[in-house]
Amino acid sequence: MKKYFFKKYYVLISLFISLNCYSQKNNTYSSLIVIQNVNIITMTSPNKIIKNADLVINNGKISSINGVIPKKAKVINGENKWLIPGLIDIHIHLPTDLNLKSKTLTQKPDISFDVQDLMTPFIANGVTTILNLNANVQSFYQRKQISNGDIIGPRMAIAALIDGGNGNGKTANTPEEGRLIVRIAKDDGYEFIKLYSGLNVETYKAIIEEANKQGMKTVGHIPNVFQNDIEKAFIPHFNLVAHAEEFSKSARKFDYQEALNFAKIAKENDTWVSPTLTAMDWIASQTSSLTRLETSTSTQFVHPLLQSKWLTANSYYKKSTPERITYFKQFLEFQMLLVKAFKEVNVPILVGTDAGVSGVVPGFSLHDELELLVQAGLSTEEALDSATRLNALWLGIDKEVGTIEENKLADLVLLDENPLININNTRKIVGVFINGVWLDKKTFEKMLLDLSIKNTELKDEFDWNTLMTNKK
């Protein structure tokens, strides 16, 4: 009985503990904070707006809304400002240390990534929770640094990627291998399973079945083997499609009726969808030109090695043909139709960006995704819901974050203007709370400036082509 209880609740308990982390070092921290006269967009269901409210934070939790204000509380003026829940990106990729050549046991890696540098763009953009969809053992170390308070960063959920053939991450080519890898991933501390394109039918089904047995949700690609028979991929407990692109691969007519048919398949299986429109938007643009990437103002906050790779070894651009340009343009247009169709049949839509893909800069990309979702037909409120309450609900942490309510954790974003009027107002950030730690605009802008300067100074050391040539 004890063993059964442990298995049943282990994932939820471990996820809550692992995500409940923040740093107090070099940041404004007070056990008592009050935001006075602020307009609160609660993002509850139904959504409520509380005008000119006083919100009290005590030891990282929202202790009251319009309650008694403690005398010793630090006061933040919220007059004419808007408070929303911390934003959640349910699809990101974080780089980890690289070895370019074989090493002895005690040698350091050739390239190391400063974890604070990786996290700064997220927190500066109000992203307080992320799901790493291709994590490895170093990802646990990154998360530990956050939970230890060594750096400040978002709560991080971690997924193990399982592919077939000789593909990415962990590979499984039989049902037995798939089940074993799921159990090992669970024991290693992963909370979710990501399915990848190379899985065969029986292994795919076994992984999903075993993940459900272990209390782990599945998210991912629709394996290539289902491309001409996509409905067969939608089996019980296939919980989330990671890209609208997965439907586009099986499209034939690329019209709204076909989009609606795909949406109905997802709806009937209770499978949610994260469109990652911004990733396809960037991919499509790079097939024809790198000008947008070269002039982007956000790439300065990406490690110089990745900047160099994106600009000098860009496979989307190098492999481009007129047919490929047309192909990806069609994909993007169809994915916009898919979002409209998902909305029509009430398929829950989650905000994920595929941050780490060329051009898709962590943190900044979440606001791009919100803008594209609204262009595709979501209301501003629906888009915000997808980046807050619904993401928290799918992750299983909706009791702690995702809405602004008493006794929830203080993951909050203070805005200059109302995002329900214009979704681009989510970019107008005055300050960010991560579990009660307050970062004002001056603080996170200084963090971004320091990161930009550091990356610029290191550019000559991280030329992608030189490093890859030396690797050989």
N, C-alpha and C positions, 0 to 999 in steps of 0.2 A: 504493500500500500504506500509506504514511504517513497519507494522508487518511482511509482506511478505519479505521485504528487510532484516529485522533483522534476520529472520529465515534462509534465504538463505546464508547469509555471516557470521553468528555468529561463526560457527565452524572454518572456516579458520582464522578469526580474532583472536579468543581466542587461537587457537593453535599456531599462530605466536607469540602472546604476551607471552604465557606460555613457549615456547621453547627459546625465545630470552632472555636468562639469563646467568649470569656469576658472578664470584667472583673476587674482586680485593684484598682481604685481604691475606696478607702473600704470595703474588705472584708478579712476576715482571710485572708491568704494565706501559705502556707508551702510550700516545694518538697517538704518531707517531713512527712507527717501519718500518724498511726496511730490507728485506732479500736480500742480494746482491749475484749475480753470482750463483743463484740456478737454478737447472733444474726442471721445473714445469710440472707435469703430470696433465693436466687440468680436465680430465675425462668428458669433454664435448662430445656431440654426433655430428660428429665424434670426437674421442679423439685427442687432440693436445699435443705435447711435445714442450715446449719452453725452449731452452738451455740457460744457463748463463744469466738468467733474473734477473732484480731487481723488487721486489714486495713490494709495499708500503701499509702499513696498517695505517688507520687513524680512531681513535675512534671506533675500533672494526670492521671496514669494509675494504675491499680491495679497495683502492682508485686508484691504478694504477699498471699496469704491463709494465715495461720498459718506464715509464714516468719520469717526473722530480722528483728528490729525494730531499725532504725537508732538509734544513740545520740542523735542530734540531732533526732529527729522530734518535732513538736508532738503531744501526746497528747490525745485526746478519749475520755472515759469512755463506753463503750457498754454498761455492765453493765445487764442487764434491759431493753435496748432492741433494736429491730428495724431492720435495714437492708434497704431495697429499692432497685431501680434507679430512676433518675429517671423521672418520669411523662411520657408523651407524649400531646399532644392533636393529633389528625390532622385537625381541622376547626375553624379559628378565622378570625376576621376582625378586622383591625386598622384603626382609623380613621387617615386621613392628612389633611394640611392642606386647609382649605377656603377657597375664594374665594366670597364672597356676591355680589360685583359684579365687573364686568370690571376688569382691572388693567393698568397699564403694565408694561413688561418688568422694571423694577427694584423694583416695589412688593412688600411682603411680603404673604403671605396674610392674610385676615381672621381666620382661626382656625387656630392651630397646636397640635398635640398634643405634649406632652413625652414623649419616647420612654421615659424611665425610668419615668414614671407609668404608661405602658401595660404595661410589663414587670413591674413590682413585684408585681401580683396573681398572675402566673404563678409567679414564683420563690418567693414566700411560700407557695405551695401545692404546692411540689415539682415543678412542671411545668418540665422542663428542655429539652424539644424541642416545637416547634409546626410545623404546616403551615398557612400562610396561603393560603386558597383563593380569594381575590379580590384578588390583589396588584396593585400598580401600580409605577411607577418610584420613588415615595417609599418603597415597602417595601424596596427595595434599600438606600436611605439608612439606614433604621431598622436593617437588618441590619448595615450597615457600622459604625454607631455601637457596636453590640455587639462586633463583631470587633476594632474599634480599642481596646476597653477603656474607652471613654468612659462607658458604662453597663454594668450587669450585666443580662443577660436570657437567655432560652432560645435554643438553636440554632433557626434558622428556615429551613424549606424554603419555597419560593415557587412558587405555581401561577398560570398565566395562565388567566383565565376567557374562554371563547368562547361567545357566544350567537348566536341567529339573529334575523331581523327587525330591529327597531330596539331590541334589548334591551340588557342590561347588558354592561359590559366591551367586549371586542373582538367585533365582529359579523362573521359569515360566512353567506352565503346560497347559495353554490354550492360544490361540491367543490373547485374551484380556489382560491377564497378561503380555504376552511378549511385546505387544505394550506399555502398561503402563510403564513397567520397562525401556524400551528404552527412553521414554519421560522424565521419572524421571532422568535417567542417563544424558541425554542431559542438563536438567536444573541444575544438580549438577556439571556440568563442564567436564564430560568425553567427550573425542573426538572420541573414537572408541568403537565398540561393539565386544566383543569376544564371539563366539558361542561355546558351549561345548557339550560333547558327549551324555548327557542324554536327550536332547531335543526331543520332538516328532515332527512328520512331520509338522503338521499345525502350531504349535507354532514357529518352526524354520522358516517357510516361512513368518509368520507374523512379526517376529523380523527383518528379512532382509528387508522386505518391509517398515516397520516403520523406520528403521535406515536410509534407503535411503531417505525417506520422510523428515527426520530430518537433512539430509546432513551429515550423519555419515557412514563411511565405516565399513564393517564387515570383521572379520578375525577369523579363528578358526579351530576347529576340524570338521570333518564330523560326524554328530550324528550316533550313533550305529544303529539306525533304518534303515539307508541307506546301511548298510554293504553289503547286497546281491544285491543291486540295486543302485550302487554308482552314476550313471549318473543322477538320479533323485534329488540328492542333489545340482546339479549345476544349480541353477536358477539365473535369472538376479540379479546383485548386490551382489552376494556372491563373495567378492572381493579378498580374499587371503586365501589359505590353509596354516595353521600354521606349518604343518609337512608333509614331504613326507611319514611318517609313516601312515598317514590317508589313503593313497592309498594302502600301504602294507597290511593293515588290510583286504582289500577286494580282495587281490591277491589270485590266485589259482595255477597258473603255475610258477610264479616268473621268467618269462623269459622276454627278451627284447620286444617281440611283445606285451605282456601284458602291459609293461611299456609304450610303444608307444600308446596303446589304451587309457590308463589313461591320458596321456599327451594331446591327441587330445580332450578328453572330457573337460579338463581345458581350452584349447585353444579356443574351440568353444564358451565357456561361458565367455571368456575374464577374467578368474580367474587366478591370479598370485599365485606363490608358494614360500614358504620359507622352504627349505628342513630340516633344523636343523640336519644335518648329525652328528655333534659333539655330540649332545645329545644321539642319538642312538648308536654312537660309544662307549660312556661311559657306557650306559646301558648294551650293549652287553658284554663289558669286565667285568662288575661287576657280571654278572650272573655266571661266572666261577671262579672269583678270585677277591680279594680286593687288590692284590699286587700293581697294577698300581695306585690305589687311595692312598695307603699307602706311595708310593714313589714319588707321584706328588710334584713338586716344587712350584706349584701355590696355593695349598689348604691352605698354611700358611696365605694367604691373605683373607681367609674366616673366618667369626666369629666363635669362638671356639665351640659354641653350634651346629652350622651346621657341623663343622668338626666332632664332636662327633657323631652326628646323622648319618652322612654318613658312619662312620666306625663301629659303634656299633649297629645301628638299620637299617641296609641297607636292605630294602625289596627285592631289585633285587637279592642280594646274599642269603638272608635267605630263600627265596621262590624258589630258583633255583633247577632245576632238569635237567638231561641230555636232555630231550625234550625241556625244556625252553631255554637252552643254544643254541641248534640247531635252535630253533625258532627265537631268536633275531639275531643270526648270519645271518640267511637267510633274515631277515628284512633289516639289514644293507647292505648286498650285493645287494638286490633289490632296495634299495633307491639310491645306486650309479648308477644303471641302469636307474632309474627314472630321475635323473639329466641329464644324457645323452639324454634321450628321450625328456625332457622338452626343452633342447637346440635344438634338431633336429626340433621340431615343433614351435619353437620361443615362448614358454611360458616364460614370464619374471620371472627370479629367483632372490629372495631377500635374503640377508644375515640376518639370525636370529639364535640364538644359544640355546635358552631355558635356558639361564644362571640362575642358582639357582637349577637346577636339580643336583642330586648327581654327583660330579666330574666336573661339568660344571661351571668353575670359571669365574665370570664377567670380561670382558675385554680380558683376556687371551684366552677365548673361541672363540672370533671373529677371531683371527689369526688361530686357529685350524680349524674353519669352512672354511676359505679361502683355507687352504691347502687341505682339503678334497674335496672341490668343484673342485679344479684343478685336483686332483687325479681322480675325477669322469668324467672329460672331458672338463671342462671349460678352456679357456685360462686364463692366468694371468690377462689380461686386462678385460675379461668378469667377472672374480671373483671380481676384484676391482670395476667394474661398479655396481655390485650387492650390494656392501657394501657402495656405495657413491651415485652416481646419481640416480640409480633406486630406492633405498630406500627413498631418498628425494622426488622423484617424486610420489611414492605411498603415502607417508605421506602428500603430498600437500604442502611441504615447499621447493620445488625445485627452487623457485625464490630467496631464501635466502641462502641455503646451498646445498652441494652435488657435486658442481663443483668449480673450481678455475677460477673466472671471476671477472672483475671489478664491484664494487658496491655490491658484495655479502659479507655476513658475514665472518669474518676471523676465520673459523673453519678449521684448517690446521694441518697436521702432517709432520714433517721434518725427513727424513730418511737418513741413512748413505749410503744405496745402492739402486739400481733401482729395484723396486718390479715387474716390467714387465719382468725382466730377471728371477727372482726367487721370487715366492710369499712369501717365508719365510722372505724376506727382509722387509716386513711390520713390523716385530718384532724389527728391528734395528732402534729404534726411538731415534732421537737426541733431539727432543723437540716437544711440542704440543701447539698449539694456541686454546684457546676456546674463541671465540668472541673477539680476540685481546689480551687476557691475555696469556702471554708467560710462559710456564713451561719448563725449560731446563732439560736435563737428570739427572743432579745432584740433582735437586729439586724433581722430581718425584721418583727417586730412594731412596732418603731420606724419602719421604712419605711412600713408600712401606716398607722400613726397619722399620720405627717406627710402622707401622701397624702390621708387623710380630712379633715384640717384644711384643707389647701390647697383641696380640692374644695368644702368647705363655704363657705370664704371667697369663692370665685369664683362661687357660685351666681347672684347677682344679675346678673352680667355675661353669663351664658349662658342666658338665658331663650329657649327654642326659638321660641316664637311671636313674640316681639318681633324676634328676629334674622331670621326668615323674612319677617316683614312688611316690615322695613327693606330686605330683599333686593329686594323688588318696587319 
